[in-house]
Amino acid sequence: MPTTDDPAPAGRSVTLDEAFAEAQALHRSGRIAPAHAIYLRILEAAPEHVSALHFAGVAAFQLGHAEDATALIEAALRLDPDYADAHNNLGNVLKRRGEIGRARAHYERALALRPNDPDALNNVGTLLRAEHRLVEALAAFDGVVALRPDHVEAHHNRGNVLIALGRDDEGLVEYQRALMLRPYDRNSYRQLGAAFYSTNRVDDAAEVYRRWLALMPDDAEAKHMLAACTGEGVPARASNEMVKLVFDTFAMSFDAVLARLEYRAPALVAETVLLVRGEASADATILDAGCGTGLGGPLLRPYAKRLVGVDISERMLEAARARGSYDELVVGDLTSYLEGHAATYDLVTSIDTLVYFGDLAPVVAGVVNALTDSGHFVFSIERAEPAEAPRGFRLNPHGRYSHTEGYVSELLKRSGLSAVTFREVVLRKEAGKPVPGYVVAAGRRAW
């Protein structure tokens, strides 16, 4: 069916089928934005084009617009309730938005419509793992591999579950299989390296990162992790490129991963905010520095007349936006942002962000610049013992920095902050073990 409005970029009249084929070709080649634009122009001419609705939603999701993606794919399903791929992809979107129950329903509907769909079964397995139903999750991933032995994500997921079940050697085999199937896949190197260092095989992890760098010499994450495992060429902080790579990759699964790790940092920081500011009165201008997916937003909102979040990862901020707690979300470098907002904030919080800084002096100076005269700085860090961190901080094999109490206390005093409060806490678990840390509060005046 021809249309007078040309949905393709060729400047000529085309049929809807031709336009859709062009959008699909662009989509498959990774040119998401132009594909999305063509899908939308198709929908201007044919609002009930089911496939265009579905794939416009998929493209919107890939571009970081989860709310738009939900609306588009739901519209496709209203027109075709038995569209299995649309159910599966809507499940992916809802999972990212934290709507796990609805995601499960759509994954299960996709499986009911197409019982041997390995992608839908893999997605069900990821939800089971998120709910700590490890044996059931393993059975789901076994099913995926039986249906499609070259399903790389299923091998990754199967490895994750086997490690969680204490079957470390079997888990390592799964990661290695994934790497053989997709030798240029960054995630395969990341997973295999993490499995080695989490089982105390740090030298083996370093060798994985060397192989990764041999294939991708400029990869910021590979460079950082090799330094973390060898202690050679340790940077003063993780580069913006490295942090962005990591968190753009994990944005979709970040909250579920932290839930499995019994992550407590947001609640611990909120408890300390109560200590320094008293009962919430919605009168403070607050910066959530390194806000990630916004887990701290709902806890800080009662104190805020204005709540701003800043993070280097656009994908993490998309998840934070969906929480609806923030007045403004900013993509940018944390230190640069602080330097550009003098005397702006009554409270700056940093939840599990300073673990990507070794030398804390630049970021603390930025916080001092950004605080009002009576402002407070509340943050979490991982704990290092002085004997293992003679400089006051160290880069650990997992890629995060830990700090000594003496280093942080002295730095805050030199920076003009006083009345330092340290709370020794357990931030989360890693490899089944508690991760010790501190929640620290400092201010320009005593309280």
C-alpha positions in Angstrom: 0.0 0.0 0.0 1.6 3.3 -1.1 1.8 6.3 1.1 2.2 9.9 0.1 4.2 10.6 3.3 7.6 9.1 2.7 8.7 7.2 5.8 12.1 6.2 4.3 15.0 8.5 4.1 15.3 8.1 0.3 13.2 11.1 -0.7 10.8 9.0 -2.7 7.3 7.5 -2.3 7.5 4.0 -1.0 5.1 1.4 0.2 4.7 0.6 3.9 6.2 -2.8 3.3 9.3 -1.2 1.7 9.6 1.3 4.5 9.3 -1.4 7.1 11.9 -3.5 5.3 14.3 -0.5 5.3 13.7 0.1 9.0 14.4 -3.6 9.8 17.6 -3.5 7.8 18.8 -0.4 9.7 17.7 -2.0 13.0 19.6 -5.2 12.4 22.7 -3.2 11.5 22.6 -1.4 14.8 21.4 1.9 13.5 18.7 2.2 16.1 17.8 5.9 15.9 17.1 6.0 12.1 15.2 2.8 12.3 13.1 4.1 15.1 12.4 7.3 13.1 11.1 5.2 10.2 8.9 3.0 12.4 7.3 6.2 13.8 6.6 7.6 10.3 5.1 4.3 9.3 2.8 4.6 12.3 1.8 8.1 11.2 0.5 6.6 8.0 -0.8 3.3 9.5 -1.4 3.7 13.3 -2.4 0.0 13.6 0.7 -1.5 11.9 1.3 -4.1 14.5 4.9 -4.9 13.6 5.9 -1.2 13.4 4.4 -0.7 16.9 6.3 -3.6 18.3 9.7 -2.8 16.7 9.3 1.0 17.4 8.9 -0.1 21.1 12.0 -2.3 20.9 14.0 0.5 19.4 12.7 3.0 22.0 13.9 0.6 24.7 17.3 0.3 23.1 17.5 4.1 23.0 16.8 4.2 26.7 13.1 5.3 26.6 11.5 2.5 28.6 8.2 4.3 29.2 7.7 5.0 25.4 8.7 1.4 24.7 6.1 0.1 27.1 3.3 2.1 25.5 4.2 1.1 22.0 4.5 -2.6 22.6 1.3 -2.7 24.7 -0.4 -1.0 21.7 0.9 -3.8 19.5 -0.4 -6.5 21.9 -3.9 -4.9 22.1 -4.1 -5.4 18.3 -2.5 -8.9 18.4 -2.7 -10.5 21.9 -0.9 -13.6 20.6 2.2 -11.9 19.3 4.8 -14.0 21.2 7.9 -11.8 20.4 6.0 -8.7 21.6 5.2 -10.4 24.9 8.9 -11.4 25.3 10.1 -7.9 24.6 7.5 -6.3 26.8 8.8 -8.5 29.5 12.3 -7.2 28.9 11.1 -3.6 29.2 9.1 -4.2 32.3 11.9 -6.1 34.0 14.2 -3.1 33.4 11.5 -0.8 35.0 11.4 -3.1 38.0 7.9 -4.4 37.3 8.9 -8.0 37.9 5.4 -9.5 38.3 4.2 -8.1 35.0 7.4 -9.1 33.3 7.0 -12.6 34.4 3.4 -12.7 33.1 4.5 -11.6 29.6 7.5 -14.1 29.5 5.2 -16.9 30.5 2.6 -15.8 27.9 5.4 -15.9 25.3 6.4 -19.4 26.3 2.8 -20.6 26.3 2.4 -19.3 22.7 5.8 -20.7 21.7 6.9 -23.4 24.1 10.3 -24.0 22.6 11.4 -20.3 22.4 14.9 -20.3 24.0 14.9 -16.5 24.5 11.7 -16.5 26.4 12.8 -19.5 28.5 16.2 -17.7 29.2 14.3 -14.7 30.4 12.2 -16.7 32.7 15.4 -18.2 34.1 16.8 -14.7 34.9 13.7 -13.9 36.9 13.9 -17.2 38.8 17.5 -16.4 39.6 16.6 -12.8 40.7 14.1 -14.5 43.2 16.9 -16.8 44.5 15.1 -19.8 43.0 18.5 -21.2 41.8 17.6 -24.8 41.2 14.6 -23.8 39.1 16.7 -21.2 37.3 19.3 -23.7 36.5 16.7 -26.0 35.0 15.5 -23.2 32.8 19.0 -22.5 31.5 19.6 -26.2 30.9 16.4 -26.1 28.8 17.7 -23.1 26.8 21.1 -24.8 26.1 19.3 -28.0 25.1 17.2 -26.1 22.6 20.1 -23.9 21.3 23.6 -25.0 22.4 25.1 -21.8 21.0 22.9 -19.5 23.2 25.7 -17.4 24.7 23.6 -15.6 27.3 22.3 -18.9 28.6 25.8 -20.1 29.1 26.6 -16.9 31.0 23.5 -17.3 33.1 24.1 -21.0 33.7 27.6 -20.1 34.9 26.2 -17.4 37.3 23.8 -19.9 38.8 26.4 -22.6 39.2 28.8 -20.2 41.0 25.9 -19.2 43.2 25.3 -22.8 44.0 28.9 -23.3 45.0 29.7 -25.3 41.9 32.6 -23.1 40.9 34.4 -25.3 38.4 31.3 -26.0 36.5 30.5 -22.3 36.4 33.9 -21.5 35.0 33.4 -24.1 32.2 30.2 -22.3 31.2 31.9 -18.9 31.0 34.7 -20.5 28.9 32.1 -22.0 26.6 30.5 -18.6 26.1 33.9 -17.1 25.3 34.5 -19.8 22.7 31.1 -19.1 21.1 31.6 -15.4 21.0 35.4 -14.6 21.3 34.9 -10.8 20.8 32.2 -10.4 23.4 33.3 -8.1 26.3 30.7 -9.7 28.6 32.3 -13.1 28.2 35.7 -11.8 29.4 34.0 -9.8 32.2 32.1 -12.8 33.5 35.1 -15.2 33.3 37.5 -12.8 35.0 35.0 -12.1 37.8 34.5 -15.8 38.3 38.2 -16.3 38.7 38.8 -13.4 41.2 35.7 -14.3 43.2 37.2 -17.8 43.7 40.6 -16.4 44.7 42.3 -17.2 41.4 43.4 -13.6 40.8 46.4 -14.5 38.5 44.0 -16.4 36.3 41.7 -13.4 36.2 44.6 -11.2 35.2 45.4 -13.6 32.3 41.7 -13.3 31.1 42.1 -9.5 31.1 45.4 -9.7 29.2 43.6 -11.8 26.5 40.8 -9.3 26.4 43.3 -6.4 25.9 45.1 -8.3 23.2 41.8 -8.3 21.2 40.6 -4.9 22.3 43.7 -2.8 23.2 41.8 0.4 24.0 39.1 -1.2 26.2 38.9 1.0 29.3 37.4 -1.7 31.5 39.9 -4.3 30.5 42.8 -1.9 31.4 41.2 -1.1 34.7 40.6 -4.7 35.7 44.1 -5.8 34.7 45.5 -3.1 37.0 43.1 -4.2 39.8 44.4 -7.8 39.6 48.1 -7.1 39.1 48.6 -3.9 41.1 50.5 -2.4 38.1 49.6 1.0 36.6 46.8 1.6 39.2 45.0 4.8 38.3 44.1 7.4 40.9 40.4 6.8 40.0 38.4 4.7 37.5 38.1 6.6 34.3 34.7 8.0 33.2 34.8 5.7 30.1 35.3 2.6 32.3 32.5 3.5 34.7 30.1 4.3 31.9 30.9 1.0 30.1 30.2 -1.0 33.3 27.0 0.7 34.3 25.5 1.1 30.8 26.0 -2.6 30.5 24.4 -3.5 33.9 21.7 -0.8 34.1 18.9 -3.3 33.3 19.9 -5.9 35.8 21.5 -3.6 38.4 18.7 -3.5 41.0 18.1 -7.2 40.8 21.8 -7.9 41.3 22.0 -5.7 44.3 19.0 -7.3 45.8 20.7 -10.7 45.6 23.7 -9.2 47.3 21.6 -7.9 50.2 22.7 -4.3 49.4 22.2 -2.0 52.3 24.1 1.2 51.4 21.0 3.4 50.5 19.2 2.6 53.8 22.4 3.1 55.8 23.0 6.5 54.2 19.4 7.5 54.8 19.8 6.6 58.5 22.8 8.8 58.7 21.0 11.7 57.0 18.3 11.4 59.7 21.1 11.6 62.3 22.6 14.8 60.9 19.4 16.6 59.7 16.7 15.3 62.1 13.2 14.5 61.0 12.4 15.1 57.3 10.9 18.5 56.6 11.3 18.8 52.8 13.3 22.0 53.1 16.7 21.0 51.7 18.3 21.3 48.2 19.9 17.8 47.8 22.4 16.3 45.3 22.5 12.5 45.0 26.0 12.3 43.6 26.4 9.2 41.5 22.7 8.3 41.8 22.7 5.3 39.5 19.3 3.8 39.2 18.0 6.1 41.9 17.7 3.6 44.8 18.4 6.5 47.2 15.8 8.8 45.6 12.7 7.6 47.5 14.7 7.7 50.8 16.0 11.3 50.2 12.8 12.7 48.7 11.1 13.5 52.1 14.0 15.8 53.0 14.1 17.6 49.7 12.4 20.7 48.3 14.6 20.0 45.3 16.4 16.7 44.6 19.0 16.4 41.8 20.8 13.3 40.7 24.0 13.2 38.6 25.6 10.1 37.1 27.9 9.3 34.2 25.7 6.5 32.9 22.7 7.6 30.7 21.1 4.1 31.0 21.3 4.2 34.8 19.6 7.6 34.8 16.8 6.2 32.6 16.0 3.7 35.4 16.3 6.6 38.0 13.8 8.6 35.9 11.3 5.9 36.1 11.2 6.1 39.9 9.9 9.6 39.8 11.8 10.8 42.8 14.0 13.4 41.2 13.4 17.0 40.1 16.4 16.9 37.8 18.7 14.2 36.5 22.0 15.1 34.9 24.4 13.0 32.8 27.9 14.1 33.6 31.2 13.7 35.4 30.7 14.1 39.1 33.7 16.2 40.0 33.1 18.6 37.1 29.4 19.0 38.1 30.4 19.8 41.7 32.9 22.3 40.6 30.3 24.1 38.6 27.7 24.4 41.4 29.2 26.6 44.1 27.2 26.9 47.4 24.2 25.2 45.9 23.4 22.2 48.1 22.4 21.8 51.7 23.1 18.1 51.5 25.3 16.0 49.2 25.0 12.3 49.4 27.1 9.7 47.6 25.9 6.1 47.9 28.5 3.5 46.7 30.1 5.9 44.2 33.4 6.8 45.9 34.4 3.2 45.5 35.4 4.2 41.9 37.7 6.9 43.3 41.1 6.1 44.8 42.3 9.6 45.6 39.3 11.3 47.1 40.8 14.8 47.3 39.3 16.2 44.0 35.8 15.0 44.7 35.9 16.1 48.3 37.1 19.6 47.1 34.2 19.6 44.7 31.7 18.8 47.5 33.1 21.5 49.7 32.6 23.9 46.8 29.0 22.8 46.2 27.8 22.8 49.9 26.1 25.8 51.5 27.6 27.2 54.7 25.6 24.8 56.9 25.6 21.9 54.4 26.4 18.2 55.1 28.1 15.5 53.1 27.0 11.9 53.8 28.6 9.0 51.9 29.5 5.3 51.9 32.9 3.8 51.2 34.4 0.3 51.5 36.9 -0.3 54.3 40.6 -0.9 53.9 43.0 -1.8 56.6 46.1 0.5 56.9 48.5 -2.4 56.5 47.0 -3.2 53.0 46.6 0.4 51.9 49.6 2.4 52.9 48.4 5.3 50.7 45.1 5.3 52.5 43.3 3.5 49.6 43.8 0.5 47.4 42.3 -0.9 44.2 40.9 -4.4 44.8 40.7 -7.3 42.3 37.0 -6.7 41.8 37.8 -3.2 40.4 36.6 -1.0 43.3 38.7 1.1 45.7 38.6 0.8 49.5 39.8 3.4 51.9 41.1 3.6 55.5 39.4 5.5 58.2 42.5 7.6 58.9 42.9 8.7 55.3 39.3 9.8 54.9 39.2 11.5 58.3 42.4 13.5 57.6 41.3 14.5 54.1 37.9 15.8 55.3 39.6 17.9 58.0 42.1 19.3 55.5 39.3 20.2 53.3 37.5 22.3 55.9 34.9 19.8 57.0 34.4 19.0 60.7 32.5 16.8 63.1 33.2 13.7 61.2 31.0 10.7 62.1 32.1 7.2 61.0 29.7 4.3 61.2 31.3 0.9 60.7 28.8 -1.1 58.6 28.3 -4.1 56.3 27.4 -2.7 52.9 26.4 -5.9 51.1 27.6 -9.4 50.5 30.0 -10.5 47.8 30.8 -14.1 47.0 28.7 -14.9 50.1 30.9 -12.8 52.4 30.0 -9.5 54.1 31.7 -6.4 52.6 32.8 -4.1 55.4 32.6 -0.3 55.0 31.8 3.0 56.5 29.0 5.5 56.3 30.5 8.9 56.9 28.9 12.2 57.7 30.7 15.5 57.7 29.7 19.2 57.7 30.9 22.7 57.7 29.8 23.1 61.4 29.3 20.8 64.3 25.8 19.4 65.2 
